[in-house]
């Protein structure tokens, strides 16, 4: 019964003020779009945060590799061991 009444009210609204009804539908569509965009932004923020963590970890590992290479180079120069042997 409520659905039938609701449908009648909607039809009556379209007959009495089609511009208002169209505007209401447009507002509803905009609200749905805003909700979708907010979710997309939240997802992107999470992905950016993950990318930043990955980049930081890569930088840390790069620092370790450079440090180890420098230590190896220092040892090979000082100890007379060549890198090719």
C-alpha positions in Angstrom: 0.0 0.0 0.0 2.8 2.4 0.8 4.5 1.8 -2.5 1.3 2.6 -4.4 0.9 5.8 -2.4 4.5 6.8 -3.0 4.2 6.2 -6.7 1.0 8.3 -6.8 2.7 11.1 -5.0 5.6 11.0 -7.4 3.3 11.1 -10.4 1.4 14.0 -8.9 4.7 15.8 -8.3 5.7 15.3 -11.9 2.3 16.7 -13.1 2.3 19.7 -10.7 6.0 20.7 -10.9 8.1 18.8 -13.4 11.0 21.2 -13.0 11.2 20.5 -9.2 10.9 16.8 -9.7 13.7 16.9 -12.3 15.8 18.9 -10.0 15.2 16.5 -7.2 16.3 13.6 -9.4 19.4 15.5 -10.4 20.2 16.2 -6.8 19.8 12.5 -6.0 22.1 11.6 -8.9 24.7 14.1 -7.8 24.6 12.7 -4.2 25.2 9.2 -5.5 28.1 10.5 -7.7 29.6 12.4 -4.7 29.5 9.2 -2.6 31.2 7.2 -5.4 33.9 9.9 -5.8 34.5 10.0 -2.0 35.0 6.3 -2.0 37.4 6.6 -5.0 39.4 9.3 -3.3 39.6 7.2 -0.1 40.9 4.2 -2.2 43.4 6.4 -4.0 44.7 7.8 -0.7 45.2 4.3 0.6 47.1 3.4 -2.6 49.3 6.6 -2.3 50.1 5.7 1.3 51.1 2.2 0.3 53.2 3.6 -2.6 54.9 6.0 -0.1 55.7 3.1 2.3 57.1 1.1 -0.6 59.2 4.0 -1.8 60.6 4.5 1.6 61.5 0.8 2.0 63.2 0.9 -1.4 65.2 3.9 -0.4 66.2 2.2 2.8 67.3 -0.9 1.0 69.2 1.2 -1.6 71.0 2.9 1.2 72.0 -0.5 2.7 73.2 -1.7 -0.7 75.3 1.5 -1.3 76.8 1.2 2.2 77.7 -2.5 1.7 79.2 -1.7 -1.7 81.3 1.1 -0.2 82.5 -1.2 2.6 83.4 -3.8 0.0 85.2 -1.3 -2.1 87.2 0.0 1.0 88.1 -3.6 2.0 89.2 -4.6 -1.5 91.3 -1.4 -2.0 92.9 -1.7 1.4 93.5 -5.5 1.4 94.9 -5.8 -2.0 92.1 -8.0 -3.2 90.8 -7.1 -6.6 87.1 -7.1 -7.5 87.8 -9.5 -10.4 89.3 -12.3 -8.4 
